Amino acid sequence: MKITILDGSAANPGDLSFAPFEEFGEVMAYDVTKPGQLIERMRGSEVAITNKTVFDREALEALPELRYIGVLATGYNVVDLDECRKRGITVTNVPEYGTYATAQMTIALLLELTNHTALHDSSVKAGDWVRSEQFCYWKKPLTELYGKKAVIVGYGKIGKRVCAILEALGAEVIAVPHTLREGVTHDGNVRFMSFEEAVPMADIISFHCPLTDETRGMISRKNFSSCKKGVIVINAARGPIAVESDVREMLEEGIFGGYAADVVSQEPMLPDNPLLGAPNCVLTPHIAWAAKETRMRLIEVAADNLRAYLGGAPVNTVT
């Protein structure tokens, strides 16, 4: 059996191994596959392992031997699932591997906006502390999280983990679940509200929801018309959840006190993205999932998915 890994350098830039796949057959791993290279590289392969390489109807029609697509991620929007169903192609994903790492990155982004660590590190290294007449100084006001109202949009595994950390930091946590169930108003100390109810109360809003028709463009001027001036917004979910031109305007106007995101609307980021150069904006290049331990887990689960498929009892299927 031939197994082709199409964009392996995202999960494994050289510090890990794809050996877990080698027990199943011949493995050919490419760092990056451009659209025009996909068909040729996949010829003769029954198994594809992809992260962001797209399998649309045209590609699937050109690959009659393909029987299995393992998505090396949680999101699987790069695969035309309807076409896969028609062709009997099994598609799997890795539904949970980065919960702790993503929650950790969320808090790192939040703390950068509240404590301005990078700013003060740069200031000290520029000699400002050496020249200071006082034993301490600060370049921007610092914000204590104790007593702040933090709204978590999306109450899955990542959202729950973020809630737990924020509670430990003394914040009052409000969750916006995907669906509000009648009569269910709390989970421990975490209160449940609708997004519309929660926005006016929030000092911090952090997004951990999937990208759907409902959530696309959720971070917008319209949806934040009732927010507190200076609210801090974190997007560790998906880039298109934010209307980025609105975000920039709200940062410039002081409606948002800060915006931090590990994701943008198009990745890699385009040079004209409105968030570039926006004030009080912290951006990281989609690395919440990238801790070595997390990537090891991702590869191991993806290999287990393939093992289960070949054993006749597939798991983590999305078709």
C-alpha positions in Angstrom: 0.0 0.0 0.0 1.2 3.5 -0.9 0.6 6.2 1.6 1.2 9.8 0.6 1.6 12.6 3.2 1.1 15.9 1.3 1.9 18.7 3.6 3.9 17.1 6.3 6.1 20.0 7.3 3.2 21.7 9.2 3.1 18.9 11.8 6.6 17.7 11.3 9.2 20.3 10.2 11.9 17.8 11.0 11.8 17.3 14.7 9.3 14.4 14.7 8.9 11.2 12.6 6.2 9.7 10.4 7.4 6.2 11.4 4.0 5.3 12.9 2.6 5.2 9.3 5.4 3.0 8.0 3.9 -0.2 9.4 1.1 0.1 7.0 3.0 0.4 3.7 5.3 2.6 1.6 5.3 6.2 2.9 6.0 9.2 0.7 6.1 12.4 2.6 6.2 15.9 1.1 6.7 19.1 3.0 4.3 21.1 0.9 2.1 20.2 -2.0 0.8 23.0 -4.3 -2.5 22.5 -6.1 -0.8 21.7 -9.4 1.3 18.9 -7.8 -1.5 17.0 -6.0 -2.6 14.6 -8.8 0.9 13.6 -9.8 2.0 13.0 -6.3 -1.1 11.0 -5.4 -1.0 8.6 -8.4 -1.0 5.0 -7.2 -1.8 6.0 -3.6 -4.7 4.4 -1.8 -4.1 6.6 1.3 -3.7 10.3 1.5 -2.7 12.2 4.7 -3.5 15.9 4.4 -3.6 18.9 6.6 -4.5 21.8 4.4 -4.1 20.3 0.9 -7.5 20.5 -0.8 -9.3 17.4 -2.1 -12.1 18.9 -4.2 -14.3 17.0 -6.7 -11.9 17.6 -9.6 -9.0 16.0 -7.6 -11.1 13.1 -6.4 -12.3 12.4 -10.0 -8.6 12.2 -11.1 -7.7 9.7 -8.3 -9.7 6.5 -8.8 -7.4 4.4 -6.6 -7.9 6.6 -3.5 -9.7 4.9 -0.7 -8.9 6.8 2.4 -8.1 10.4 3.4 -6.7 11.0 6.9 -7.0 14.7 7.8 -4.1 15.6 10.1 -6.2 18.2 11.9 -9.6 18.6 13.5 -11.1 20.7 10.7 -11.9 18.8 7.5 -13.3 21.5 5.3 -10.5 20.9 2.8 -12.2 17.7 1.7 -15.3 17.5 -0.5 -17.2 15.1 1.8 -20.2 14.6 -0.6 -17.9 13.5 -3.4 -16.1 11.2 -1.0 -19.3 9.5 0.0 -20.3 9.0 -3.6 -16.9 7.3 -4.2 -16.8 5.3 -1.0 -13.7 7.1 0.3 -13.4 7.1 4.1 -12.4 10.4 5.6 -11.1 10.7 9.2 -9.9 13.6 11.4 -8.3 14.0 14.7 -11.1 15.5 16.8 -9.1 16.2 20.0 -5.4 16.6 20.4 -4.7 20.2 21.1 -7.1 21.1 23.9 -4.5 22.0 26.5 -2.1 23.7 24.1 -4.9 25.9 22.6 -6.1 26.9 26.0 -2.5 27.7 27.0 -2.1 29.9 23.9 -5.4 31.6 24.6 -4.2 32.7 28.0 -0.8 33.7 26.6 -2.5 36.0 24.1 -4.7 37.4 26.8 -1.8 38.0 29.2 0.2 39.7 26.5 -2.7 42.3 26.2 -3.1 42.7 29.9 0.6 42.6 31.0 2.5 43.7 27.9 5.4 41.4 28.5 7.0 41.8 25.1 6.8 45.6 25.3 8.5 45.7 28.6 11.1 43.1 27.7 12.0 45.3 24.7 12.0 48.4 26.8 14.4 46.9 29.4 16.7 45.6 26.7 16.7 49.1 25.1 18.1 50.5 28.4 15.0 52.1 29.8 15.3 50.4 33.2 19.0 51.3 33.4 18.0 54.9 32.9 15.0 54.9 35.2 15.0 57.0 38.3 12.5 54.7 40.0 12.9 51.0 40.8 10.0 50.2 38.4 8.1 51.7 35.5 5.5 50.7 33.0 5.0 51.7 29.4 1.3 50.8 29.2 -1.3 50.4 32.0 -1.4 46.8 33.3 -4.8 45.0 33.9 -5.6 42.6 36.7 -7.9 39.8 35.6 -9.3 39.3 39.1 -13.0 40.2 39.2 -13.2 40.8 35.4 -16.2 39.3 33.5 -14.8 36.9 30.9 -17.2 35.6 28.2 -16.2 32.3 26.5 -18.0 31.8 23.2 -18.1 28.0 22.5 -18.2 25.6 25.5 -16.5 22.5 24.1 -13.4 21.0 25.5 -11.2 24.0 24.7 -13.7 26.5 26.0 -14.2 24.6 29.2 -10.4 24.5 29.8 -10.1 28.2 29.2 -13.0 28.8 31.7 -11.1 26.7 34.3 -7.9 28.7 33.9 -9.7 32.1 34.0 -11.6 31.0 37.1 -8.2 30.2 38.7 -7.1 33.7 37.8 -10.1 35.2 39.6 -12.3 36.1 36.7 -16.0 35.7 36.7 -16.7 33.4 33.8 -19.8 33.4 31.5 -20.1 30.8 28.7 -22.0 31.1 25.5 -22.7 27.4 24.5 -23.5 26.5 20.9 -27.0 25.7 22.1 -28.7 26.9 25.3 -30.7 24.1 26.8 -33.9 25.1 28.6 -33.5 25.1 32.3 -29.7 24.7 32.2 -28.2 28.0 33.4 -24.9 27.0 35.1 -22.1 24.5 35.0 -20.5 24.9 38.4 -19.6 28.5 38.8 -19.8 29.1 35.0 -23.1 30.9 34.0 -24.7 30.3 30.6 -26.0 33.2 28.5 -26.8 34.0 24.9 -24.2 36.0 23.0 -26.5 39.0 22.9 -27.0 38.9 26.7 -23.3 38.4 27.5 -21.7 41.0 25.2 -22.7 44.1 27.2 -21.3 42.5 30.4 -18.0 41.4 29.1 -14.5 42.8 29.9 -13.0 40.0 27.9 -14.5 37.8 25.2 -12.7 34.8 23.9 -13.9 32.7 20.9 -13.6 28.9 20.8 -16.4 28.0 18.5 -16.3 26.2 15.1 -16.6 28.1 11.8 -20.2 27.8 10.7 -22.7 30.0 8.8 -23.9 31.2 12.2 -20.4 32.1 13.6 -18.9 33.5 10.3 -18.4 37.3 10.8 -19.4 37.1 14.5 -16.7 39.5 15.6 -18.1 42.6 13.9 -19.1 46.1 14.6 -22.8 45.2 14.5 -22.5 42.3 16.9 -20.4 44.4 19.3 -22.6 47.5 19.2 -23.6 47.0 22.9 -20.1 46.1 24.2 -18.2 48.0 26.9 -15.7 50.4 25.6 -12.2 48.8 25.9 -13.3 45.2 25.8 -10.5 42.7 25.1 -11.3 40.2 22.3 -9.4 36.9 21.7 -9.8 34.7 18.6 -8.2 31.3 18.9 -11.0 29.7 16.8 -11.0 30.5 13.1 -10.1 33.6 11.2 -13.3 34.2 9.3 -15.2 34.5 12.6 -13.9 38.1 12.6 -14.7 40.8 10.1 -11.1 42.1 10.2 -11.8 45.5 8.7 -14.3 46.1 11.5 -11.8 44.9 14.1 -9.2 47.4 13.0 -11.7 50.2 13.1 -12.8 49.3 16.5 -9.2 49.1 17.8 -8.5 52.5 16.3 -11.6 54.0 17.9 -10.9 52.4 21.3 -14.0 50.3 21.2 -11.8 47.3 21.5 -9.1 47.7 24.2 -7.1 44.9 22.5 -7.5 42.1 20.0 -5.4 39.0 19.9 -5.6 36.2 17.3 -3.8 33.1 16.4 -5.8 32.9 13.2 -6.7 35.2 10.3 -9.2 35.1 7.5 -6.7 33.8 4.9 -3.6 31.8 5.8 -0.7 32.4 5.2 -1.6 36.0 6.0 -2.0 38.4 3.0 0.1 41.6 3.0 -3.0 43.8 2.9 -4.7 42.2 5.9 -6.2 45.1 7.9 -4.9 43.7 11.2 -1.3 44.4 10.2 -0.3 47.6 11.9 -3.5 47.9 13.9 -3.0 49.3 17.5 -3.2 47.1 20.5 -3.3 44.0 18.3 -1.3 40.8 19.0 -1.0 38.2 16.2 0.6 34.8 16.2 0.8 32.5 13.1 -1.7 29.7 13.9 0.6 28.0 16.4 -1.8 27.2 19.2 -1.6 23.6 18.2 2.2 23.5 17.5 3.7 22.4 20.8 5.9 19.4 20.1 4.0 17.2 22.5 0.7 18.2 20.7 2.1 17.4 17.3 3.3 14.1 18.4 -0.2 13.3 19.7 -1.7 14.4 16.4 0.5 12.0 14.3 -0.1 9.1 16.7 -3.9 9.5 16.6 -3.8 9.9 12.8 -1.8 6.6 12.5 -4.3 5.0 14.9 -7.1 6.1 12.7 -5.5 4.5 9.7 -4.9 1.3 11.7 -8.5 1.1 12.7 -9.7 1.7 9.1 -7.4 -1.1 7.8 -8.7 -3.3 10.6 -12.3 -2.9 9.4 -13.5 -0.8 12.3 -12.8 2.9 11.3 -12.9 5.5 14.0 -13.1 9.4 14.0 -14.8 9.2 10.6 -16.4 12.2 9.0 -17.9 10.3 6.0 
